[in-house]
Amino acid sequence: MSTERFLFVSADAALITDLAWQVHEEGHDVKYYIDAESDEEIGDGFVPKTEDWRGEVEWADVIIFDDIWVGSDIGTGELAQELREQGRAVVGGTPNTDRLEEDRGYAMDVLESEGVNTVEHHVFESFEAGIRHVEEHPAPYVIKPLGEVQNVKRLLYVGNEDDGSDVVDVLRAYEKAWGHRMKGFQLQRKVEGVEVAVCGFFDGEQFIDRVNFNFEHKKLFPGNIGPSTGEMGTSMFWAGKNELFEETLGKLEEWLAEEGYVGSIDLNCIVNETGIYPLEFTPRFGYPTIALQEESLDSGTGAFFAALARGENPSPEVHTGYQVGVRVVLPPFPFDDEKTYDENSRNAAVVFQSESREGIHLEDTKRVDGQWRAAGESGMPLVVTGKGETMHAAREQAYGRVDDVLIPNLYYRDDIGERWVDGDGDRLQAWGYLGPGN
């Protein structure tokens, strides 16, 4: 195996530690830069670090950005574009693909311009205008904040009342509590169905043949209740370019080629018997999705991303069954409370009951004198994964591995993948959209 020099860049929070570790474990040379002072220790003891990523550009064969944010502003797409123009092999976006995530109205405009059907949606900069719209057009809506505040995942609200009265109440509360930070919001008509994300890997000119279909579990508690967390776990499988792909990401291939986008791009959708309704983009790696995708790559991870960055249309070998990933967290996740974190989670020892580390992936973790410990301030030390020929088998392996982890005060959702087993899989198959054998 030929080795490469990889530079991983977290221009804000540390998110890409596990991929950097995986590539390092495969024998490649790795350097990792983390901008956020609160996250600087994440990955210590697992991957080599650098304090000046720009000073390492000449050294690197491949540069990988983990997110769209540079501090509180979008901007890694601009950095990646500049480096590509210098002839560098880069996994990262462009200013316009960054905007797909930051500006939901723009994202819907792009989808519509490329012939993708979208659900009814409206963007508002005024709370009163949004409230007036709901009162004049009563229906269940989803509130999606815009701009930097959208990273506060618990602000996403899915309405339940047919007259939209609960949405009006929440908007009035948000105006009082968040009006000074929320630059606007999108109201999206609520659609019932199966939520599924279509994830493709783009090499600057085209999508690779394998498409990843994943199912996010965003709420804190089993049964999909409680505050939104970003994500508590994911189930997924790989398939070909089936109808669900062709009617969504497939229609964006020319647009992405014009942009020169390189990397993972995910389009979350609601699917039912009447159609496919895109909801939002993730024009970057998903977390903890990337850990599960790594686990299901049967060929070299580093070689895959190097080929992707160079526009070589790689054809990775992937696990042909199902995969499940479980995020293991500590107090006060998903909230920010320094006192609670200090008392319960800071530097917590991560202990394993066996010698195996199969399916164990890093998030906010460090290694000190051989001992794994929680790092950073977010309370997300690990993602534990499993795979199998059925979703049930993948769940059994994942949760068997979770049982091997000992951390004081840990918690996790115990129902990742159940929605597929309990009917989502049957519904999607019956509607003819997708399946591992397509």
TORKOL-286632 format. One record per residue (C-alpha): residue in one letter; chain; x, y, z. Coordinates in steps of 0.5 Angstrom, whole numbers, padded with zeros to 4 digits, always signed. Example, Ala and Ser with C-alpha at 12.3 -4.5 7.8 and 13.67 -1.06 7.14 Angstrom:
2
guvo:a papa:A xx:+0025 yy:-0009 zz:+0016
guvo:s papa:A xx:+0027 yy:-0002 zz:+0014
//
This chain:
438
guvo:m papa:A xx:+0000 yy:+0000 zz:+0000
guvo:s papa:A xx:+0003 yy:+0007 zz:-0002
guvo:t papa:A xx:+0002 yy:+0012 zz:+0004
guvo:e papa:A xx:+0000 yy:+0019 zz:+0003
guvo:r papa:A xx:+0000 yy:+0025 zz:+0008
guvo:f papa:A xx:-0006 yy:+0028 zz:+0010
guvo:l papa:A xx:-0008 yy:+0034 zz:+0013
guvo:f papa:A xx:-0014 yy:+0035 zz:+0017
guvo:v papa:A xx:-0017 yy:+0041 zz:+0019
guvo:s papa:A xx:-0023 yy:+0043 zz:+0024
guvo:a papa:A xx:-0023 yy:+0051 zz:+0023
guvo:d papa:A xx:-0028 yy:+0051 zz:+0029
guvo:a papa:A xx:-0030 yy:+0045 zz:+0033
guvo:a papa:A xx:-0026 yy:+0038 zz:+0033
guvo:l papa:A xx:-0031 yy:+0034 zz:+0029
guvo:i papa:A xx:-0026 yy:+0029 zz:+0024
guvo:t papa:A xx:-0022 yy:+0026 zz:+0030
guvo:d papa:A xx:-0024 yy:+0019 zz:+0028
guvo:l papa:A xx:-0023 yy:+0019 zz:+0021
guvo:a papa:A xx:-0016 yy:+0022 zz:+0022
guvo:w papa:A xx:-0015 yy:+0016 zz:+0027
guvo:q papa:A xx:-0017 yy:+0011 zz:+0022
guvo:v papa:A xx:-0013 yy:+0014 zz:+0017
guvo:h papa:A xx:-0007 yy:+0014 zz:+0021
guvo:e papa:A xx:-0008 yy:+0007 zz:+0024
guvo:e papa:A xx:-0008 yy:+0005 zz:+0016
guvo:g papa:A xx:-0001 yy:+0007 zz:+0016
guvo:h papa:A xx:-0001 yy:+0014 zz:+0013
guvo:d papa:A xx:+0002 yy:+0020 zz:+0015
guvo:v papa:A xx:-0003 yy:+0025 zz:+0019
guvo:k papa:A xx:-0003 yy:+0032 zz:+0022
guvo:y papa:A xx:-0009 yy:+0035 zz:+0025
guvo:y papa:A xx:-0011 yy:+0042 zz:+0027
guvo:i papa:A xx:-0016 yy:+0044 zz:+0031
guvo:d papa:A xx:-0018 yy:+0052 zz:+0032
guvo:a papa:A xx:-0023 yy:+0052 zz:+0038
guvo:e papa:A xx:-0019 yy:+0053 zz:+0044
guvo:s papa:A xx:-0024 yy:+0048 zz:+0048
guvo:d papa:A xx:-0023 yy:+0042 zz:+0044
guvo:e papa:A xx:-0015 yy:+0043 zz:+0043
guvo:e papa:A xx:-0014 yy:+0036 zz:+0047
guvo:i papa:A xx:-0019 yy:+0032 zz:+0043
guvo:g papa:A xx:-0015 yy:+0027 zz:+0039
guvo:d papa:A xx:-0009 yy:+0028 zz:+0044
guvo:g papa:A xx:-0005 yy:+0021 zz:+0044
guvo:f papa:A xx:-0009 yy:+0018 zz:+0038
guvo:v papa:A xx:-0007 yy:+0023 zz:+0032
guvo:p papa:A xx:-0001 yy:+0028 zz:+0031
guvo:k papa:A xx:-0003 yy:+0035 zz:+0032
guvo:t papa:A xx:-0001 yy:+0042 zz:+0029
guvo:e papa:A xx:-0002 yy:+0049 zz:+0031
guvo:d papa:A xx:-0001 yy:+0052 zz:+0024
guvo:w papa:A xx:-0005 yy:+0048 zz:+0019
guvo:r papa:A xx:-0003 yy:+0053 zz:+0013
guvo:g papa:A xx:+0004 yy:+0052 zz:+0015
guvo:e papa:A xx:+0003 yy:+0045 zz:+0013
guvo:v papa:A xx:+0000 yy:+0046 zz:+0006
guvo:e papa:A xx:+0006 yy:+0044 zz:+0002
guvo:w papa:A xx:+0007 yy:+0038 zz:+0007
guvo:a papa:A xx:+0000 yy:+0035 zz:+0005
guvo:d papa:A xx:-0002 yy:+0031 zz:-0001
guvo:v papa:A xx:-0009 yy:+0031 zz:+0001
guvo:i papa:A xx:-0013 yy:+0036 zz:+0006
guvo:i papa:A xx:-0019 yy:+0035 zz:+0009
guvo:f papa:A xx:-0024 yy:+0040 zz:+0012
guvo:d papa:A xx:-0029 yy:+0037 zz:+0017
guvo:d papa:A xx:-0035 yy:+0042 zz:+0017
guvo:i papa:A xx:-0037 yy:+0049 zz:+0014
guvo:w papa:A xx:-0036 yy:+0053 zz:+0020
guvo:v papa:A xx:-0030 yy:+0058 zz:+0021
guvo:g papa:A xx:-0031 yy:+0060 zz:+0028
guvo:s papa:A xx:-0038 yy:+0063 zz:+0028
guvo:d papa:A xx:-0038 yy:+0064 zz:+0020
guvo:i papa:A xx:-0039 yy:+0060 zz:+0014
guvo:g papa:A xx:-0032 yy:+0059 zz:+0010
guvo:t papa:A xx:-0029 yy:+0053 zz:+0009
guvo:g papa:A xx:-0032 yy:+0052 zz:+0002
guvo:e papa:A xx:-0028 yy:+0059 zz:+0001
guvo:l papa:A xx:-0021 yy:+0056 zz:+0004
guvo:a papa:A xx:-0022 yy:+0049 zz:+0000
guvo:q papa:A xx:-0024 yy:+0053 zz:-0007
guvo:e papa:A xx:-0018 yy:+0057 zz:-0006
guvo:l papa:A xx:-0013 yy:+0051 zz:-0005
guvo:r papa:A xx:-0016 yy:+0047 zz:-0011
guvo:e papa:A xx:-0015 yy:+0053 zz:-0015
guvo:q papa:A xx:-0007 yy:+0052 zz:-0013
guvo:g papa:A xx:-0007 yy:+0045 zz:-0015
guvo:r papa:A xx:-0008 yy:+0042 zz:-0008
guvo:a papa:A xx:-0012 yy:+0035 zz:-0007
guvo:v papa:A xx:-0018 yy:+0038 zz:-0002
guvo:v papa:A xx:-0024 yy:+0035 zz:+0001
guvo:g papa:A xx:-0029 yy:+0040 zz:+0002
guvo:g papa:A xx:-0034 yy:+0045 zz:-0001
guvo:t papa:A xx:-0035 yy:+0052 zz:-0004
guvo:p papa:A xx:-0038 yy:+0058 zz:-0002
guvo:n papa:A xx:-0044 yy:+0056 zz:-0005
guvo:t papa:A xx:-0045 yy:+0049 zz:-0003
guvo:d papa:A xx:-0043 yy:+0052 zz:+0004
guvo:r papa:A xx:-0049 yy:+0056 zz:+0003
guvo:l papa:A xx:-0054 yy:+0050 zz:+0002
guvo:e papa:A xx:-0053 yy:+0049 zz:+0009
guvo:e papa:A xx:-0053 yy:+0056 zz:+0012
guvo:d papa:A xx:-0059 yy:+0059 zz:+0008
guvo:r papa:A xx:-0065 yy:+0054 zz:+0007
guvo:g papa:A xx:-0068 yy:+0058 zz:+0003
guvo:y papa:A xx:-0063 yy:+0058 zz:-0002
guvo:a papa:A xx:-0062 yy:+0051 zz:-0002
guvo:m papa:A xx:-0069 yy:+0050 zz:-0004
guvo:d papa:A xx:-0068 yy:+0055 zz:-0010
guvo:v papa:A xx:-0063 yy:+0051 zz:-0012
guvo:l papa:A xx:-0067 yy:+0044 zz:-0012
guvo:e papa:A xx:-0072 yy:+0047 zz:-0015
guvo:s papa:A xx:-0068 yy:+0050 zz:-0021
guvo:e papa:A xx:-0065 yy:+0043 zz:-0022
guvo:g papa:A xx:-0072 yy:+0040 zz:-0023
guvo:v papa:A xx:-0073 yy:+0037 zz:-0016
guvo:n papa:A xx:-0080 yy:+0037 zz:-0012
guvo:t papa:A xx:-0080 yy:+0041 zz:-0006
guvo:v papa:A xx:-0085 yy:+0042 zz:+0000
guvo:e papa:A xx:-0088 yy:+0048 zz:+0001
guvo:h papa:A xx:-0083 yy:+0053 zz:+0005
guvo:h papa:A xx:-0083 yy:+0060 zz:+0007
guvo:v papa:A xx:-0077 yy:+0064 zz:+0009
guvo:f papa:A xx:-0078 yy:+0070 zz:+0014
guvo:e papa:A xx:-0074 yy:+0075 zz:+0017
guvo:s papa:A xx:-0079 yy:+0078 zz:+0022
guvo:f papa:A xx:-0083 yy:+0074 zz:+0027
guvo:e papa:A xx:-0089 yy:+0077 zz:+0026
guvo:a papa:A xx:-0089 yy:+0076 zz:+0019
guvo:g papa:A xx:-0088 yy:+0068 zz:+0020
guvo:i papa:A xx:-0094 yy:+0068 zz:+0025
guvo:r papa:A xx:-0098 yy:+0072 zz:+0021
guvo:h papa:A xx:-0097 yy:+0067 zz:+0015
guvo:v papa:A xx:-0099 yy:+0061 zz:+0020
guvo:e papa:A xx:-0105 yy:+0065 zz:+0022
guvo:e papa:A xx:-0107 yy:+0066 zz:+0015
guvo:h papa:A xx:-0105 yy:+0059 zz:+0013
guvo:p papa:A xx:-0107 yy:+0054 zz:+0018
guvo:a papa:A xx:-0103 yy:+0048 zz:+0018
guvo:p papa:A xx:-0098 yy:+0044 zz:+0022
guvo:y papa:A xx:-0091 yy:+0047 zz:+0020
guvo:v papa:A xx:-0083 yy:+0046 zz:+0022
guvo:i papa:A xx:-0079 yy:+0051 zz:+0025
guvo:k papa:A xx:-0072 yy:+0051 zz:+0022
guvo:p papa:A xx:-0068 yy:+0057 zz:+0025
guvo:l papa:A xx:-0063 yy:+0060 zz:+0020
guvo:g papa:A xx:-0056 yy:+0062 zz:+0020
guvo:e papa:A xx:-0051 yy:+0061 zz:+0026
guvo:v papa:A xx:-0056 yy:+0059 zz:+0031
guvo:q papa:A xx:-0059 yy:+0053 zz:+0027
guvo:n papa:A xx:-0053 yy:+0050 zz:+0031
guvo:v papa:A xx:-0057 yy:+0050 zz:+0037
guvo:k papa:A xx:-0061 yy:+0044 zz:+0035
guvo:r papa:A xx:-0066 yy:+0044 zz:+0040
guvo:l papa:A xx:-0069 yy:+0050 zz:+0037
guvo:l papa:A xx:-0072 yy:+0046 zz:+0031
guvo:y papa:A xx:-0079 yy:+0045 zz:+0032
guvo:v papa:A xx:-0084 yy:+0040 zz:+0029
guvo:g papa:A xx:-0091 yy:+0043 zz:+0030
guvo:n papa:A xx:-0097 yy:+0038 zz:+0031
guvo:e papa:A xx:-0103 yy:+0042 zz:+0031
guvo:d papa:A xx:-0107 yy:+0042 zz:+0025
guvo:d papa:A xx:-0109 yy:+0050 zz:+0026
guvo:g papa:A xx:-0101 yy:+0051 zz:+0027
guvo:s papa:A xx:-0103 yy:+0054 zz:+0034
guvo:d papa:A xx:-0097 yy:+0051 zz:+0037
guvo:v papa:A xx:-0092 yy:+0054 zz:+0032
guvo:v papa:A xx:-0095 yy:+0061 zz:+0033
guvo:d papa:A xx:-0094 yy:+0060 zz:+0041
guvo:v papa:A xx:-0087 yy:+0057 zz:+0040
guvo:l papa:A xx:-0085 yy:+0063 zz:+0035
guvo:r papa:A xx:-0087 yy:+0068 zz:+0040
guvo:a papa:A xx:-0083 yy:+0065 zz:+0045
guvo:y papa:A xx:-0077 yy:+0064 zz:+0041
guvo:e papa:A xx:-0078 yy:+0072 zz:+0039
guvo:k papa:A xx:-0077 yy:+0073 zz:+0047
guvo:a papa:A xx:-0071 yy:+0069 zz:+0048
guvo:w papa:A xx:-0067 yy:+0068 zz:+0041
guvo:g papa:A xx:-0070 yy:+0074 zz:+0037
guvo:h papa:A xx:-0063 yy:+0078 zz:+0038
guvo:r papa:A xx:-0059 yy:+0072 zz:+0035
guvo:m papa:A xx:-0064 yy:+0069 zz:+0030
guvo:k papa:A xx:-0063 yy:+0072 zz:+0024
guvo:g papa:A xx:-0069 yy:+0069 zz:+0021
guvo:f papa:A xx:-0073 yy:+0062 zz:+0020
guvo:q papa:A xx:-0076 yy:+0058 zz:+0015
guvo:l papa:A xx:-0083 yy:+0055 zz:+0016
guvo:q papa:A xx:-0084 yy:+0048 zz:+0012
guvo:r papa:A xx:-0090 yy:+0045 zz:+0011
guvo:k papa:A xx:-0090 yy:+0039 zz:+0015
guvo:v papa:A xx:-0090 yy:+0032 zz:+0011
guvo:e papa:A xx:-0092 yy:+0025 zz:+0014
guvo:g papa:A xx:-0088 yy:+0019 zz:+0012
guvo:v papa:A xx:-0081 yy:+0016 zz:+0013
guvo:e papa:A xx:-0075 yy:+0020 zz:+0014
guvo:v papa:A xx:-0069 yy:+0018 zz:+0010
guvo:a papa:A xx:-0062 yy:+0022 zz:+0008
guvo:v papa:A xx:-0059 yy:+0020 zz:+0001
guvo:c papa:A xx:-0052 yy:+0021 zz:+0002
guvo:g papa:A xx:-0047 yy:+0021 zz:-0004
guvo:f papa:A xx:-0040 yy:+0022 zz:-0005
guvo:f papa:A xx:-0038 yy:+0027 zz:-0010
guvo:d papa:A xx:-0031 yy:+0027 zz:-0014
guvo:g papa:A xx:-0031 yy:+0034 zz:-0017
guvo:e papa:A xx:-0034 yy:+0032 zz:-0023
guvo:q papa:A xx:-0039 yy:+0026 zz:-0021
guvo:f papa:A xx:-0042 yy:+0022 zz:-0016
guvo:i papa:A xx:-0039 yy:+0015 zz:-0014
guvo:d papa:A xx:-0043 yy:+0009 zz:-0016
guvo:r papa:A xx:-0044 yy:+0007 zz:-0009
guvo:v papa:A xx:-0050 yy:+0011 zz:-0005
guvo:n papa:A xx:-0051 yy:+0011 zz:+0002
guvo:f papa:A xx:-0058 yy:+0011 zz:+0005
guvo:n papa:A xx:-0058 yy:+0013 zz:+0013
guvo:f papa:A xx:-0064 yy:+0014 zz:+0018
guvo:e papa:A xx:-0062 yy:+0019 zz:+0023
guvo:h papa:A xx:-0065 yy:+0019 zz:+0030
guvo:k papa:A xx:-0064 yy:+0026 zz:+0033
guvo:k papa:A xx:-0068 yy:+0026 zz:+0039
guvo:l papa:A xx:-0065 yy:+0025 zz:+0046
guvo:f papa:A xx:-0069 yy:+0019 zz:+0048
guvo:p papa:A xx:-0072 yy:+0012 zz:+0045
guvo:g papa:A xx:-0078 yy:+0013 zz:+0042
guvo:n papa:A xx:-0076 yy:+0020 zz:+0039
guvo:i papa:A xx:-0078 yy:+0024 zz:+0044
guvo:g papa:A xx:-0074 yy:+0029 zz:+0048
guvo:p papa:A xx:-0070 yy:+0035 zz:+0046
guvo:s papa:A xx:-0066 yy:+0035 zz:+0039
guvo:t papa:A xx:-0059 yy:+0033 zz:+0040
guvo:g papa:A xx:-0056 yy:+0034 zz:+0033
guvo:e papa:A xx:-0056 yy:+0026 zz:+0033
guvo:m papa:A xx:-0056 yy:+0020 zz:+0038
guvo:g papa:A xx:-0055 yy:+0015 zz:+0033
guvo:t papa:A xx:-0056 yy:+0013 zz:+0025
guvo:s papa:A xx:-0058 yy:+0006 zz:+0022
guvo:m papa:A xx:-0056 yy:+0006 zz:+0014
guvo:f papa:A xx:-0054 yy:+0001 zz:+0008
guvo:w papa:A xx:-0051 yy:+0002 zz:+0001
guvo:a papa:A xx:-0054 yy:+0001 zz:-0005
guvo:g papa:A xx:-0054 yy:+0003 zz:-0013
guvo:k papa:A xx:-0056 yy:+0010 zz:-0016
guvo:n papa:A xx:-0064 yy:+0008 zz:-0015
guvo:e papa:A xx:-0070 yy:+0012 zz:-0016
guvo:l papa:A xx:-0069 yy:+0016 zz:-0009
guvo:f papa:A xx:-0062 yy:+0018 zz:-0011
guvo:e papa:A xx:-0064 yy:+0020 zz:-0019
guvo:e papa:A xx:-0070 yy:+0024 zz:-0016
guvo:t papa:A xx:-0066 yy:+0028 zz:-0011
guvo:l papa:A xx:-0058 yy:+0028 zz:-0011
guvo:g papa:A xx:-0058 yy:+0025 zz:-0018
guvo:k papa:A xx:-0061 yy:+0032 zz:-0021
guvo:l papa:A xx:-0056 yy:+0036 zz:-0018
guvo:e papa:A xx:-0050 yy:+0033 zz:-0021
guvo:e papa:A xx:-0048 yy:+0038 zz:-0026
guvo:w papa:A xx:-0049 yy:+0044 zz:-0021
guvo:l papa:A xx:-0044 yy:+0040 zz:-0016
guvo:a papa:A xx:-0039 yy:+0039 zz:-0022
guvo:e papa:A xx:-0040 yy:+0047 zz:-0024
guvo:e papa:A xx:-0038 yy:+0048 zz:-0017
guvo:g papa:A xx:-0032 yy:+0043 zz:-0016
guvo:y papa:A xx:-0035 yy:+0040 zz:-0010
guvo:v papa:A xx:-0031 yy:+0035 zz:-0007
guvo:g papa:A xx:-0034 yy:+0030 zz:-0001
guvo:s papa:A xx:-0040 yy:+0028 zz:+0002
guvo:i papa:A xx:-0046 yy:+0031 zz:+0001
guvo:d papa:A xx:-0053 yy:+0029 zz:+0004
guvo:l papa:A xx:-0060 yy:+0031 zz:+0003
guvo:n papa:A xx:-0065 yy:+0029 zz:+0008
guvo:c papa:A xx:-0072 yy:+0027 zz:+0005
guvo:i papa:A xx:-0079 yy:+0025 zz:+0007
guvo:v papa:A xx:-0082 yy:+0020 zz:+0003
guvo:n papa:A xx:-0089 yy:+0017 zz:+0002
guvo:e papa:A xx:-0093 yy:+0014 zz:-0003
guvo:t papa:A xx:-0094 yy:+0020 zz:-0006
guvo:g papa:A xx:-0087 yy:+0023 zz:-0007
guvo:i papa:A xx:-0080 yy:+0025 zz:-0005
guvo:y papa:A xx:-0080 yy:+0031 zz:-0001
guvo:p papa:A xx:-0073 yy:+0034 zz:+0001
guvo:l papa:A xx:-0072 yy:+0038 zz:+0007
guvo:e papa:A xx:-0065 yy:+0040 zz:+0008
guvo:f papa:A xx:-0058 yy:+0039 zz:+0006
guvo:t papa:A xx:-0051 yy:+0037 zz:+0010
guvo:p papa:A xx:-0046 yy:+0039 zz:+0005
guvo:r papa:A xx:-0040 yy:+0036 zz:+0009
guvo:f papa:A xx:-0039 yy:+0030 zz:+0013
guvo:g papa:A xx:-0045 yy:+0028 zz:+0018
guvo:y papa:A xx:-0043 yy:+0026 zz:+0025
guvo:p papa:A xx:-0043 yy:+0021 zz:+0027
guvo:t papa:A xx:-0045 yy:+0018 zz:+0020
guvo:i papa:A xx:-0038 yy:+0019 zz:+0018
guvo:a papa:A xx:-0036 yy:+0014 zz:+0023
guvo:l papa:A xx:-0041 yy:+0009 zz:+0021
guvo:q papa:A xx:-0039 yy:+0010 zz:+0014
guvo:e papa:A xx:-0032 yy:+0008 zz:+0015
guvo:e papa:A xx:-0034 yy:+0002 zz:+0019
guvo:s papa:A xx:-0038 yy:+0000 zz:+0013
guvo:l papa:A xx:-0032 yy:+0001 zz:+0008
guvo:d papa:A xx:-0029 yy:-0006 zz:+0007
guvo:s papa:A xx:-0023 yy:-0002 zz:+0003
guvo:g papa:A xx:-0018 yy:+0003 zz:+0005
guvo:t papa:A xx:-0021 yy:+0009 zz:+0008
guvo:g papa:A xx:-0015 yy:+0014 zz:+0006
guvo:a papa:A xx:-0014 yy:+0011 zz:-0001
guvo:f papa:A xx:-0021 yy:+0012 zz:-0002
guvo:f papa:A xx:-0021 yy:+0020 zz:+0000
guvo:a papa:A xx:-0015 yy:+0021 zz:-0003
guvo:a papa:A xx:-0018 yy:+0018 zz:-0010
guvo:l papa:A xx:-0024 yy:+0023 zz:-0009
guvo:a papa:A xx:-0020 yy:+0029 zz:-0007
guvo:r papa:A xx:-0016 yy:+0028 zz:-0014
guvo:g papa:A xx:-0022 yy:+0027 zz:-0018
guvo:e papa:A xx:-0021 yy:+0019 zz:-0020
guvo:n papa:A xx:-0028 yy:+0017 zz:-0019
guvo:p papa:A xx:-0026 yy:+0011 zz:-0014
guvo:s papa:A xx:-0030 yy:+0005 zz:-0013
guvo:p papa:A xx:-0030 yy:+0003 zz:-0006
guvo:e papa:A xx:-0032 yy:-0004 zz:-0003
guvo:v papa:A xx:-0037 yy:-0003 zz:+0002
guvo:h papa:A xx:-0041 yy:-0008 zz:+0007
guvo:t papa:A xx:-0047 yy:-0010 zz:+0003
guvo:g papa:A xx:-0052 yy:-0011 zz:+0009
guvo:y papa:A xx:-0054 yy:-0006 zz:+0014
guvo:q papa:A xx:-0050 yy:-0002 zz:+0019
guvo:v papa:A xx:-0052 yy:+0001 zz:+0026
guvo:g papa:A xx:-0048 yy:+0007 zz:+0030
guvo:v papa:A xx:-0050 yy:+0009 zz:+0037
guvo:r papa:A xx:-0047 yy:+0015 zz:+0040
guvo:v papa:A xx:-0045 yy:+0014 zz:+0047
guvo:v papa:A xx:-0046 yy:+0021 zz:+0051
guvo:l papa:A xx:-0045 yy:+0024 zz:+0058
guvo:p papa:A xx:-0048 yy:+0030 zz:+0062
guvo:p papa:A xx:-0050 yy:+0035 zz:+0061
guvo:f papa:A xx:-0051 yy:+0033 zz:+0053
guvo:p papa:A xx:-0054 yy:+0036 zz:+0049
guvo:f papa:A xx:-0054 yy:+0042 zz:+0054
guvo:d papa:A xx:-0048 yy:+0047 zz:+0056
guvo:d papa:A xx:-0047 yy:+0047 zz:+0063
guvo:e papa:A xx:-0040 yy:+0048 zz:+0065
guvo:k papa:A xx:-0041 yy:+0046 zz:+0073
guvo:t papa:A xx:-0045 yy:+0039 zz:+0071
guvo:y papa:A xx:-0040 yy:+0037 zz:+0066
guvo:d papa:A xx:-0034 yy:+0039 zz:+0071
guvo:e papa:A xx:-0037 yy:+0035 zz:+0076
guvo:n papa:A xx:-0040 yy:+0029 zz:+0072
guvo:s papa:A xx:-0036 yy:+0028 zz:+0066
guvo:r papa:A xx:-0029 yy:+0032 zz:+0065
guvo:n papa:A xx:-0023 yy:+0027 zz:+0064
guvo:a papa:A xx:-0028 yy:+0021 zz:+0065
guvo:a papa:A xx:-0024 yy:+0015 zz:+0064
guvo:v papa:A xx:-0027 yy:+0011 zz:+0058
guvo:v papa:A xx:-0026 yy:+0003 zz:+0060
guvo:f papa:A xx:-0027 yy:-0003 zz:+0056
guvo:q papa:A xx:-0029 yy:-0010 zz:+0059
guvo:s papa:A xx:-0025 yy:-0013 zz:+0053
guvo:e papa:A xx:-0019 yy:-0012 zz:+0049
guvo:s papa:A xx:-0023 yy:-0011 zz:+0043
guvo:r papa:A xx:-0024 yy:-0004 zz:+0040
guvo:e papa:A xx:-0028 yy:-0007 zz:+0034
guvo:g papa:A xx:-0033 yy:-0002 zz:+0032
guvo:i papa:A xx:-0031 yy:+0003 zz:+0037
guvo:h papa:A xx:-0030 yy:+0010 zz:+0034
guvo:l papa:A xx:-0028 yy:+0017 zz:+0037
guvo:e papa:A xx:-0031 yy:+0023 zz:+0038
guvo:d papa:A xx:-0029 yy:+0028 zz:+0044
guvo:t papa:A xx:-0024 yy:+0023 zz:+0047
guvo:k papa:A xx:-0016 yy:+0023 zz:+0048
guvo:r papa:A xx:-0011 yy:+0018 zz:+0051
guvo:v papa:A xx:-0007 yy:+0020 zz:+0057
guvo:d papa:A xx:-0001 yy:+0015 zz:+0059
guvo:g papa:A xx:-0005 yy:+0009 zz:+0055
guvo:q papa:A xx:-0012 yy:+0011 zz:+0058
guvo:w papa:A xx:-0018 yy:+0013 zz:+0054
guvo:r papa:A xx:-0021 yy:+0019 zz:+0057
guvo:a papa:A xx:-0027 yy:+0024 zz:+0055
guvo:a papa:A xx:-0024 yy:+0031 zz:+0052
guvo:g papa:A xx:-0027 yy:+0037 zz:+0050
guvo:e papa:A xx:-0033 yy:+0040 zz:+0053
guvo:s papa:A xx:-0039 yy:+0037 zz:+0049
guvo:g papa:A xx:-0040 yy:+0030 zz:+0053
guvo:m papa:A xx:-0040 yy:+0026 zz:+0047
guvo:p papa:A xx:-0034 yy:+0021 zz:+0048
guvo:l papa:A xx:-0035 yy:+0015 zz:+0043
guvo:v papa:A xx:-0039 yy:+0012 zz:+0037
guvo:v papa:A xx:-0040 yy:+0005 zz:+0037
guvo:t papa:A xx:-0042 yy:+0001 zz:+0031
guvo:g papa:A xx:-0045 yy:-0006 zz:+0029
guvo:k papa:A xx:-0046 yy:-0009 zz:+0022
guvo:g papa:A xx:-0050 yy:-0015 zz:+0019
guvo:e papa:A xx:-0054 yy:-0018 zz:+0014
guvo:t papa:A xx:-0060 yy:-0015 zz:+0017
guvo:m papa:A xx:-0062 yy:-0009 zz:+0021
guvo:h papa:A xx:-0063 yy:-0014 zz:+0027
guvo:a papa:A xx:-0056 yy:-0017 zz:+0027
guvo:a papa:A xx:-0053 yy:-0010 zz:+0026
guvo:r papa:A xx:-0057 yy:-0008 zz:+0032
guvo:e papa:A xx:-0055 yy:-0014 zz:+0036
guvo:q papa:A xx:-0047 yy:-0013 zz:+0034
guvo:a papa:A xx:-0047 yy:-0005 zz:+0036
guvo:y papa:A xx:-0051 yy:-0006 zz:+0043
guvo:g papa:A xx:-0047 yy:-0012 zz:+0045
guvo:r papa:A xx:-0041 yy:-0007 zz:+0044
guvo:v papa:A xx:-0044 yy:-0002 zz:+0047
guvo:d papa:A xx:-0045 yy:-0007 zz:+0053
guvo:d papa:A xx:-0037 yy:-0007 zz:+0053
guvo:v papa:A xx:-0036 yy:+0000 zz:+0055
guvo:l papa:A xx:-0036 yy:+0003 zz:+0062
guvo:i papa:A xx:-0036 yy:+0010 zz:+0063
guvo:p papa:A xx:-0039 yy:+0013 zz:+0070
guvo:n papa:A xx:-0046 yy:+0017 zz:+0068
guvo:l papa:A xx:-0046 yy:+0014 zz:+0061
guvo:y papa:A xx:-0053 yy:+0014 zz:+0057
guvo:y papa:A xx:-0055 yy:+0013 zz:+0050
guvo:r papa:A xx:-0061 yy:+0011 zz:+0046
guvo:d papa:A xx:-0063 yy:+0004 zz:+0046
guvo:d papa:A xx:-0067 yy:+0004 zz:+0039
guvo:i papa:A xx:-0063 yy:+0006 zz:+0034
guvo:g papa:A xx:-0065 yy:+0002 zz:+0028
guvo:e papa:A xx:-0072 yy:+0000 zz:+0031
guvo:r papa:A xx:-0076 yy:+0004 zz:+0026
guvo:w papa:A xx:-0073 yy:+0000 zz:+0020
guvo:v papa:A xx:-0075 yy:-0006 zz:+0023
guvo:d papa:A xx:-0082 yy:-0004 zz:+0026
guvo:g papa:A xx:-0084 yy:-0002 zz:+0019
guvo:d papa:A xx:-0080 yy:+0004 zz:+0015
guvo:g papa:A xx:-0076 yy:-0001 zz:+0011
guvo:d papa:A xx:-0083 yy:-0005 zz:+0009
guvo:r papa:A xx:-0086 yy:+0002 zz:+0007
guvo:l papa:A xx:-0080 yy:+0004 zz:+0003
guvo:q papa:A xx:-0080 yy:-0003 zz:-0001
guvo:a papa:A xx:-0087 yy:-0003 zz:-0002
guvo:w papa:A xx:-0087 yy:+0004 zz:-0005
guvo:g papa:A xx:-0081 yy:+0002 zz:-0009
guvo:y papa:A xx:-0076 yy:+0007 zz:-0008
guvo:l papa:A xx:-0070 yy:+0003 zz:-0005
guvo:g papa:A xx:-0066 yy:-0003 zz:-0002
guvo:p papa:A xx:-0059 yy:-0006 zz:-0001
guvo:g papa:A xx:-0061 yy:-0010 zz:-0007
guvo:n papa:A xx:-0063 yy:-0005 zz:-0012
//
